[in-house]
Amino acid sequence: MSRIRVAVIFGGVSNEYETSLLAASSVINNIDKEEYETICIGITRKGRWLYYPGTAEEIQYDRWSENSDCIPVAISPDPNRKGIIKLENGEASFSKVDVIFPLLYGKNGEDGTIAGILRCTGIPFVGSELMASAACMDKTYTRMVLGYNGIKTSNWRMMFRNELNELDSKCRQYCDELSYPIMVKPANFGSSEMLRTANDYDTLKNAIKLALAQDEKVVIEEYVEGKELQIAVTGYERLTVSEPGEVIVKKDDFDFNDMFSRREYIIPADISCEVAESLKQLSVKVYKLMGCTGMARIDFYKTDNDEIVISQINTVPEISEGSMFVKLMALSGYNFTELITELITQAIVNYEGKSV
């Protein structure tokens, strides 16, 4: 019996390029090699799509594009010819693909871009569709959808790049309406790299200018004090919902703007059974409201008053041996290899019109 051919797409024109490389190498190393044949498609930082025939180690350490056997590749847009087209020495060759596992983080991937492309091919793929991906990536849309449905988010405002000529008056408004510390982040960045915290008017103004240099709009919101909790969800109609895990950020000298401090995971989180169950039920509601499919990691804050506040929804959660998503799914009974198999199987079965 022939193996299922899985195309893993990694890299991309994104500030989270390195995260993608780690995820791809982890998936390739842990996939069931008796069941699946892996085809690697790398996207360089400049946007070149290349068929890559080398090792996972070269991907992890960003040496993959130096491989002399890399050749230009495209995904066939013809649903009657589901696969990839390799271009070499002026000639094109076709290779069949059964399912695609896109591991593109941040812009030009996680934001729905890749989902839109893949949907046109007729090839099953792991993850959410275009609209859900875009709405979860854009923090303003996430907050608008959840707020409309009565789900608590932080107290927030948004500002557009074309409003920079009103920056002084906008900052005065935000200072009056929001309590310090105030968090500022680009609306469409997937990581915490550009997150800034302001404790006065001047730092707020500077943080907004920095964020608007990276994106067309920014989110300005009150800092939420509380436990940082995360839940993993997989599936389509029938969902697997993990127990909550807790993230503890360890810093020698506490600095809101130091986003690359040591992190400790507590799995399961040290919370009551009642709170854990409430979070799981809320995760299902959020997952369905946002239209998520395949997988997601949903992040919350639990305040000292036991108020639950949604932080963000990741439709392409970090996938590696040490990631929270993989650890939470292990708690639900899936080791890493079984998790990869489940995600791929669900994508194929869902595409065939069955409930999973």
C-alpha positions in Angstrom: 0.0 0.0 0.0 1.4 3.4 -1.0 2.0 6.0 1.6 -0.1 9.2 1.8 1.9 12.1 0.3 2.0 15.1 2.6 3.3 18.5 1.4 4.8 20.5 4.4 5.0 24.2 3.5 7.4 26.3 5.7 9.3 29.6 5.8 7.6 32.6 4.3 7.8 36.4 4.1 7.0 37.0 7.8 8.6 38.1 11.0 7.9 34.6 12.3 10.0 32.8 9.7 12.1 31.1 12.4 9.1 29.8 14.2 7.9 28.2 11.0 11.3 26.4 10.5 11.2 24.9 14.0 7.6 23.7 13.5 8.3 22.2 10.1 11.4 20.4 11.2 9.6 19.1 14.3 6.6 17.8 12.2 9.0 16.1 9.7 11.0 14.4 12.5 7.9 13.2 14.3 5.5 12.2 11.4 4.7 8.5 11.0 7.1 7.7 8.2 5.4 4.3 7.5 2.1 6.0 6.9 3.3 9.3 5.2 5.7 10.4 2.6 6.8 14.0 3.2 7.3 16.5 0.4 8.9 19.8 1.6 8.1 23.2 0.1 10.1 26.1 1.5 9.4 29.7 1.0 12.4 32.0 1.3 12.4 35.3 3.2 12.1 37.0 -0.3 9.1 34.9 -1.3 10.7 32.2 -3.6 8.9 28.9 -3.5 11.3 26.0 -3.7 11.0 22.2 -3.6 13.4 21.1 -0.9 14.7 17.4 -0.8 17.0 17.7 2.2 16.9 17.0 5.9 14.8 18.4 8.7 18.0 19.6 10.4 18.9 21.9 7.6 15.4 23.4 7.9 15.7 23.9 11.6 19.0 25.8 11.3 17.9 27.7 8.2 20.4 26.1 5.8 17.7 24.5 3.7 17.7 27.1 0.9 21.5 26.6 0.4 20.8 23.0 -0.7 21.9 22.8 -4.4 19.1 20.4 -5.2 16.4 23.0 -4.4 14.4 23.8 -7.5 11.5 26.2 -8.1 8.0 24.8 -7.4 4.4 25.8 -7.6 1.2 24.1 -6.4 -1.1 23.2 -9.2 -4.2 25.4 -9.2 -6.1 22.7 -11.2 -8.3 20.6 -8.9 -8.1 17.8 -11.5 -4.4 17.6 -11.1 -3.8 17.8 -7.3 -0.1 18.2 -6.7 3.0 20.3 -7.2 4.7 21.4 -10.4 8.5 21.4 -10.3 10.5 23.6 -12.7 14.0 22.4 -13.6 16.1 23.3 -16.6 13.2 24.9 -18.4 11.0 21.8 -18.1 8.0 21.2 -15.8 7.3 17.9 -14.0 4.2 17.0 -11.9 4.0 15.2 -8.6 0.8 14.1 -6.9 0.0 15.4 -3.4 -2.7 14.0 -1.1 -2.8 16.6 1.7 -1.0 19.8 2.6 0.3 20.7 6.1 1.0 24.5 6.0 3.2 25.7 8.8 3.4 29.4 7.9 3.2 31.9 10.8 2.3 35.6 10.9 1.7 37.6 7.7 1.4 35.9 4.3 0.4 32.6 5.9 -1.5 32.5 9.2 -3.5 35.5 8.1 -5.5 33.4 5.6 -3.3 34.1 2.6 -2.2 30.5 2.2 -5.7 29.1 3.0 -7.1 31.0 0.1 -4.5 29.7 -2.2 -4.9 26.1 -1.1 -8.6 26.1 -1.3 -8.4 26.8 -5.0 -6.2 23.7 -5.5 -8.8 21.2 -4.3 -6.2 19.6 -2.1 -7.1 18.9 1.6 -5.1 21.0 4.0 -4.6 21.1 7.8 -6.0 24.2 9.5 -8.7 26.9 9.2 -10.2 28.4 6.1 -9.4 31.9 4.8 -12.1 33.9 6.7 -11.4 32.3 10.1 -7.7 32.6 9.7 -7.9 36.3 8.8 -10.4 37.2 11.6 -8.3 35.4 14.2 -5.1 37.0 13.0 -6.5 40.5 13.0 -6.9 41.4 16.7 -9.5 44.1 15.9 -11.8 41.7 14.1 -11.3 39.0 16.8 -12.4 41.5 19.5 -15.3 42.8 17.4 -16.7 39.3 16.8 -16.2 38.2 20.4 -17.5 41.4 21.8 -20.7 41.3 19.6 -21.3 37.9 21.0 -20.9 38.9 24.6 -17.5 37.4 25.2 -15.2 39.4 27.4 -12.0 40.9 25.9 -9.8 43.7 27.2 -10.9 47.3 27.2 -9.5 48.4 23.8 -9.3 50.9 21.0 -7.9 50.9 17.5 -6.0 53.4 15.4 -5.2 53.5 11.7 -2.0 54.6 10.0 -3.9 57.3 8.0 -4.8 58.9 11.4 -1.2 59.7 12.3 -1.8 63.4 11.8 -4.3 63.1 14.7 -1.8 61.2 17.0 -1.7 63.8 19.7 -5.4 64.1 20.1 -5.8 60.3 19.8 -3.3 59.7 22.5 -5.0 62.2 24.9 -8.2 60.3 24.2 -6.7 56.9 25.0 -5.1 58.2 28.2 -8.5 59.5 29.3 -10.4 56.3 28.4 -7.9 53.6 29.3 -6.1 52.7 32.5 -2.3 52.3 32.7 -0.4 50.3 31.8 -1.6 50.4 28.2 -0.5 47.7 25.7 0.1 48.6 22.1 0.4 46.0 19.3 0.1 45.9 15.5 -3.3 44.4 14.6 -1.8 41.7 12.3 1.4 40.5 13.9 1.3 36.9 15.2 4.1 37.2 17.7 4.8 39.4 20.7 7.9 41.0 19.0 6.2 44.4 18.5 4.2 44.5 21.7 4.9 47.6 23.7 3.7 48.9 27.0 3.1 52.5 27.9 2.8 54.1 31.4 2.4 57.7 30.3 1.5 59.9 27.3 4.9 60.1 25.8 5.6 56.4 25.8 2.1 55.7 24.5 2.7 58.0 21.6 6.0 56.4 20.7 4.6 52.9 21.0 1.8 53.7 18.6 4.2 55.2 16.1 6.4 52.1 16.3 3.4 49.8 15.8 2.0 51.8 12.9 5.4 51.5 11.1 4.7 47.7 11.0 1.0 47.6 10.2 -1.9 49.6 8.9 -3.7 49.6 12.2 -2.9 49.0 15.9 -4.7 47.8 19.0 -4.4 49.9 22.1 -5.7 48.1 25.2 -5.6 48.0 28.9 -3.2 45.5 30.5 -5.1 42.6 32.1 -3.6 41.3 35.4 -4.1 37.6 35.9 -3.1 34.0 35.2 -2.2 33.4 31.6 -4.1 30.3 30.5 -4.2 28.4 27.2 -6.3 25.6 25.8 -5.7 23.5 22.7 -8.6 22.6 20.4 -8.6 20.3 17.4 -11.4 19.1 15.0 -14.2 20.1 12.8 -17.8 19.2 13.9 -16.5 16.9 16.7 -13.9 18.6 18.8 -11.1 17.6 21.2 -10.6 20.2 23.9 -7.6 20.0 26.2 -7.4 20.9 29.8 -6.1 24.4 30.4 -2.4 25.0 30.8 -0.8 28.0 32.5 2.1 30.1 31.2 4.3 31.8 33.8 6.7 34.4 32.5 9.9 34.6 34.6 11.8 37.8 34.7 14.6 38.8 37.0 13.7 42.5 36.7 10.1 42.8 35.6 9.8 44.7 32.3 6.5 44.6 30.3 8.5 45.2 27.1 10.8 42.2 27.7 8.8 39.6 25.7 11.6 37.0 25.4 11.9 36.0 29.0 12.0 32.5 30.3 8.6 30.9 30.3 7.4 28.0 32.4 4.4 25.8 31.6 2.2 24.3 34.2 0.1 21.5 32.7 -2.6 21.2 33.8 -3.1 24.7 35.2 -3.5 25.1 38.9 -7.1 26.2 38.8 -10.4 24.7 40.1 -12.3 22.0 38.2 -15.2 24.5 37.8 -13.0 27.2 36.2 -11.3 24.6 34.0 -14.7 23.3 32.8 -15.9 26.9 32.1 -12.8 27.6 30.1 -13.3 24.5 28.0 -16.9 25.3 27.3 -15.9 28.9 26.4 -13.1 27.6 24.1 -15.7 25.5 22.1 -17.9 28.6 21.8 -15.0 30.8 20.6 -13.6 28.2 18.2 -17.0 27.8 16.5 -17.9 31.6 16.5 -14.6 32.4 14.8 -15.1 29.6 12.3 -11.9 27.7 13.3 -11.3 24.2 11.9 -8.5 21.7 12.2 -6.6 23.2 15.2 -6.2 26.3 17.3 -4.8 27.4 20.6 -7.0 29.8 22.6 -5.4 32.1 25.2 -7.1 33.6 28.2 -6.5 35.6 31.3 -8.1 34.8 34.6 -8.2 37.8 36.9 -8.0 37.7 40.7 -11.8 38.3 40.6 -12.2 35.1 38.5 -13.1 37.1 35.5 -12.2 35.4 32.2 -10.8 37.6 29.4 -9.9 36.3 25.9 -6.4 37.3 24.9 -6.0 35.8 21.4 -6.8 32.8 19.1 -3.9 31.1 17.2 -5.1 29.2 14.2 -1.6 28.0 13.6 -0.3 27.3 17.1 3.4 26.7 17.6 4.1 23.0 16.9 7.3 21.6 18.4 8.3 19.1 21.1 8.4 21.9 23.7 5.3 23.9 22.6 2.3 24.4 24.8 -0.1 23.1 22.0 1.7 19.8 21.7 2.0 19.4 25.5 -1.7 20.1 26.0 -2.6 17.6 23.3 -0.3 15.0 25.0 -2.4 15.6 28.2 -5.5 14.7 26.0 -3.9 11.4 25.1 -2.0 12.2 21.8 1.7 11.9 21.6 3.4 14.1 19.0 3.2 11.5 16.2 -0.4 10.7 17.0 -1.3 14.4 17.0 0.2 14.9 13.5 -1.7 11.8 12.3 -4.9 13.0 13.8 -4.6 16.5 12.2 -3.8 15.1 8.7 -6.6 12.4 8.9 -9.2 14.9 10.0 -8.2 17.3 7.2 -8.7 14.5 4.6 -11.9 13.2 6.1 -13.4 16.7 6.4 -12.6 17.4 2.8 -14.4 14.3 1.7 -17.5 15.7 3.4 -17.6 13.5 6.5 -17.9 14.8 10.1 -14.9 14.3 12.4 
